[in-house]
Amino acid sequence: MPSEMTTRRTEHDHSSTPAGRPLTRRALTPREEAYAVARASGAPAIDAFLGAYNWTGKRDNARQQAAAVEGRERVARRIQELRDQYAKAAVEASRGTIECSRTRAYTMADAMTELDMAMEMASTKENPMAMIKVVEVRMKLYGLGIGEARNPVNQPEITYEQAVELLEEIRAFKSR
């Protein structure tokens, strides 16, 4: 028969269930779920945040908040889970039987197969730029943030002093 102290410890131990399994973590809020779905679908972090949280503040602050949301373990885990589900669904859809009367849709699996062939050709011909392009396309397909890095809208605004310097450099260049 367990002692009273053992019974109390078991009753108050919230890290596991009576069967010894760990408790499930707190579910995502509806906004976190919307953010995760948008990120898993390939949206840049800032766009996913602006859409999920209806942000009305400064864009730079939204970028910081988006990083904070994505830094939450449960959100990052959900994004990866959704990406895995999307990839699995794409592969399963591509394995279906093809009916002659129906056109087959181009799938993620088709794109990956073609990218594998492109990478093989680029490697064979020792073309590093083509290899980089294949990696870039794969990153875009999986929504790994390439859009953010190249979007000029996301760049910080220049100061008045920087604008004056640029104008002076342009005038000096034109006068040559």
Secondary structure, DSSP 8 states (H G I E B T S, - for coil): ---HHHHHHHHH-TTB-TTS-B-------HHHHHHHHHHHTT--HHHHHHHHHT--S-HHHHHHHHHHHHHSHHHHHHHHHHHHHHHHHHHHHHTS---TTS-----HHHHHHHHHHHHHHHHHTT-HHHHHHHHHHHHHHTT-SHHHHH-GGGS----HHHHHHHHHHHHHHHH-
